[in-house]
């Protein structure tokens, strides 16, 4: 049986043409993140039960700097549209009100939307609230105080809420402004004002990525940047933390390299080489410890280049 496609003709008429069915692409069978194995960022990286049961988007939102302790604030929030804080509806965060999964499915909610929910916070030296994305301009209050303002519908932002948060019965309120008639905002194929057609996508308004709390120690690892060196069979890293640190690289649970020191930049030689490719998407895990903080990340060892007009992966 041959597949059917549609081809345009010059006079605006359409006709159907036949094309041979392509052979099926060979794809490796994969289980989890790695073929034949699952990837655990740390021995203690499994999520607590309340992150796994009934919470939308339960996965850890920042896998390149992974900590075990976090609080997922996704789920049911109070919601309202317009300038008044009525909070007369319910919405499922992190889905935009235009979507069916939000429970709202309003194609044109308003230029301004409001969110509110109550939450408890774990004991910690510091507490940071993260937003994966809010479209487009956002103001965030915690317990009645403005903790951050942000502009940009596709970039994450955060606020240190240590001073205003308490152990129980906290309130977070988010206002998001996304005016349809503001032509200065980047929209892509979203509808803009009166300009819309069949080529436009449904709009995305308000919170549309995970909201979460991160408890931190006083001196936390703020940055872990990884740069694998395929030719040298090493990994270079930058780590944003002062004082003594210990890093260990594992593959499939086995240690394959480590480093200790008080610098913020170093290299680790890898004792086992497992190249990354689409057929074998091998990933290493890098764990970093600093005083009372522990984070994990991952990387693949691969090289992309062009040679003699060809695109090459791993030479």
C-alpha positions in Angstrom: 0.0 0.0 0.0 1.3 3.5 -0.9 0.8 6.6 1.2 -1.0 9.6 -0.2 0.1 13.3 -0.2 -1.5 16.5 -1.5 0.3 18.6 -4.1 -0.7 22.2 -5.1 -1.2 23.1 -8.8 -0.5 26.5 -10.3 -4.2 27.6 -10.6 -4.9 27.2 -7.0 -6.4 23.7 -7.4 -5.2 20.7 -5.4 -4.7 17.1 -6.5 -3.6 13.9 -4.8 -0.4 12.2 -5.9 1.1 8.9 -5.0 4.5 8.3 -3.6 6.1 5.0 -2.7 6.0 4.0 0.9 9.3 4.5 2.6 11.0 1.7 4.4 10.6 1.8 8.1 13.4 3.6 9.9 15.3 1.3 12.2 15.2 2.7 15.7 16.6 1.2 18.8 14.2 0.0 21.5 14.7 2.3 24.5 13.7 1.9 28.1 13.7 5.0 30.2 16.3 7.5 29.3 18.9 5.0 28.2 18.5 2.0 26.1 18.4 -1.1 28.3 18.8 0.9 31.5 17.3 3.8 33.4 19.2 7.0 34.4 19.3 7.9 38.1 21.0 11.2 38.8 21.9 10.2 42.3 21.5 7.2 44.6 18.9 9.2 46.6 17.4 11.0 43.6 14.0 9.2 43.7 11.1 11.7 44.2 9.1 11.7 47.5 5.6 10.0 47.1 3.7 13.3 47.1 5.6 14.3 43.9 4.5 11.1 42.1 0.8 10.9 42.9 -1.7 13.1 41.1 0.5 16.1 40.6 0.7 17.5 37.1 4.2 17.5 35.5 5.8 15.6 38.5 9.2 15.4 36.9 12.1 17.4 38.4 12.1 20.7 36.5 15.8 21.4 36.3 17.7 18.1 35.6 21.0 19.8 34.9 21.3 20.9 38.6 19.3 18.3 40.4 18.6 18.3 44.2 16.6 15.7 46.0 14.6 18.1 48.2 12.0 20.3 46.4 8.3 21.0 46.6 6.1 20.9 43.5 3.5 23.6 43.5 1.7 22.4 40.4 -2.0 21.4 40.7 -5.2 23.2 41.6 -4.9 27.0 42.0 -7.6 29.6 42.3 -8.0 31.6 39.2 -9.7 34.7 37.8 -9.5 37.0 34.7 -9.5 40.8 34.4 -8.2 43.4 36.7 -10.2 42.4 39.8 -8.8 39.6 42.1 -12.1 37.6 42.3 -10.5 34.1 42.3 -13.9 32.7 41.3 -12.6 29.7 39.3 -10.1 26.8 39.6 -7.3 26.1 37.2 -4.7 23.3 37.0 -1.2 24.7 36.9 1.0 24.5 34.8 -1.5 24.4 31.9 -2.5 27.7 30.2 -6.2 28.6 30.5 -6.6 28.2 26.7 -5.8 24.5 27.1 -8.2 21.7 27.9 -5.8 20.3 30.6 -6.1 23.5 32.6 -9.8 22.8 33.2 -10.6 26.3 31.8 -10.3 26.1 28.0 -11.1 29.7 27.4 -9.7 30.7 24.0 -9.6 34.4 25.0 -9.4 34.6 28.8 -8.4 38.2 29.1 -5.3 40.4 28.9 -4.8 40.0 32.7 -5.1 36.7 34.7 -4.7 36.0 38.4 -3.5 32.9 40.3 -3.6 32.1 44.0 -2.8 29.1 46.2 -1.7 28.3 49.7 1.2 26.1 50.6 3.5 24.9 53.4 7.2 25.2 53.2 9.9 22.8 54.6 12.4 24.1 57.1 15.5 25.4 55.4 18.2 28.0 55.7 17.1 29.6 52.4 13.9 29.2 50.3 13.7 30.0 46.6 10.5 30.0 44.5 10.9 29.1 40.8 8.7 29.7 37.8 9.5 27.7 34.6 7.6 30.3 32.5 4.8 32.8 32.7 3.5 34.5 29.6 4.2 37.5 29.4 4.6 40.0 32.2 4.4 38.6 35.8 4.2 40.0 39.3 4.5 37.6 42.2 3.4 38.2 45.8 4.1 35.9 48.8 2.2 36.6 52.0 1.2 40.0 50.7 4.7 41.2 49.6 6.0 41.6 46.1 8.9 39.1 45.7 9.7 39.4 42.0 8.6 40.9 38.7 9.5 39.4 35.3 9.0 40.1 31.7 9.4 37.4 29.0 7.1 34.4 28.3 9.7 31.8 27.6 12.4 32.2 30.3 12.5 30.8 33.8 12.8 33.1 36.8 13.0 32.8 40.6 12.7 34.7 43.8 14.4 34.3 47.2 11.4 34.1 49.6 13.3 33.3 52.7 12.4 36.5 54.5 8.7 36.3 53.9 7.9 32.6 53.9 6.8 30.7 57.0 6.4 27.0 57.8 2.6 26.8 57.3 -0.3 28.6 55.6 1.6 30.7 53.0 -0.1 32.4 50.2 1.3 33.0 46.7 -0.5 35.3 44.2 0.6 35.7 40.6 -0.6 38.4 38.2 0.1 37.8 34.5 -0.4 40.4 31.7 -0.4 39.3 28.1 -2.2 42.0 26.0 -3.2 40.7 22.6 -3.1 44.1 21.0 0.5 44.9 22.1 2.4 44.4 18.9 5.8 44.9 20.6 5.5 41.4 22.3 7.1 38.4 20.6 4.2 36.1 19.5 5.4 33.8 16.8 2.2 32.3 15.3 0.0 33.3 18.2 -3.0 35.5 17.5 -2.3 39.2 17.9 -5.2 41.6 18.3 -7.6 41.4 15.4 -5.0 39.7 13.2 -5.8 36.0 13.2 -6.2 33.2 10.6 -6.1 29.5 10.2 -2.3 29.6 10.4 -2.3 31.0 13.9 -1.9 28.8 17.0 -4.0 29.1 20.1 -2.6 31.7 22.5 -0.7 30.8 25.7 -1.5 33.1 28.7 -0.1 33.0 32.2 1.6 30.2 33.9 2.6 27.4 31.5 5.6 25.7 33.2 6.2 24.2 36.6 6.1 26.3 39.8 8.2 24.9 42.6 10.0 25.6 45.9 13.7 24.8 46.5 15.0 24.6 50.1 18.8 25.5 50.2 21.6 25.6 52.7 23.3 28.9 53.5 26.2 28.1 51.1 24.7 26.3 48.2 26.1 25.2 44.8 24.7 27.9 42.5 26.2 26.7 39.2 27.4 23.5 37.7 28.5 23.9 34.0 29.8 20.9 32.2 31.8 20.8 29.0 32.8 17.3 27.8 36.0 17.0 25.8 35.6 14.1 23.3 39.1 14.1 22.0 40.8 14.3 25.4 38.3 11.8 27.0 37.8 14.3 29.8 35.1 16.5 31.2 35.7 20.1 32.1 33.5 21.8 34.7 32.7 25.1 36.4 31.2 25.0 39.8 29.7 28.0 41.5 30.6 27.5 45.2 33.4 28.6 47.4 35.4 26.2 49.6 36.2 22.5 49.4 34.2 20.4 46.9 34.1 16.8 45.8 32.9 15.7 42.4 32.4 12.1 41.1 31.5 10.9 37.7 29.6 7.5 37.3 28.4 5.5 34.4 25.7 2.9 35.0 26.4 3.3 38.7 30.1 2.7 38.5 32.7 5.4 39.4 34.7 6.4 36.4 36.4 9.6 37.6 36.5 12.0 40.5 38.0 15.3 41.7 38.4 17.2 45.0 39.6 20.7 45.7 38.6 24.3 46.5 38.8 25.7 42.9 35.9 26.6 40.8 37.2 25.1 37.5 38.9 21.8 36.8 39.0 18.7 34.6 38.2 15.0 35.3 39.8 12.2 33.2 37.3 9.4 32.4 38.4 5.8 33.1 35.6 4.4 30.9 34.7 5.7 27.5 31.1 5.3 26.3 30.3 7.6 23.4 26.8 9.1 22.9 24.9 8.4 19.7 21.3 8.0 18.7 21.7 4.2 18.6 23.5 4.2 22.0 22.5 7.4 23.9 24.9 6.8 26.8 24.9 9.3 29.6 27.3 9.9 32.5 26.2 11.2 35.8 28.1 13.9 37.6 27.6 14.4 41.4 28.9 17.4 43.3 29.1 17.8 47.1 29.9 21.0 49.0 29.5 21.2 52.7 25.8 20.3 53.3 24.8 20.6 49.6 24.6 17.8 47.1 23.6 18.2 43.4 23.7 16.0 40.3 23.8 16.5 36.6 24.5 14.4 33.4 26.3 14.6 30.1 27.1 12.7 27.0 30.4 12.2 25.3 30.1 13.0 21.6 31.7 15.1 18.8 29.9 16.8 15.9 31.8 18.1 12.9 31.7 18.5 9.1 34.4 17.0 6.9 34.6 16.8 3.1 31.0 18.0 2.8 29.8 15.4 5.2 28.2 15.7 8.7 30.0 13.5 11.1 29.1 12.3 14.6 32.0 11.0 16.7 34.4 10.9 13.7 
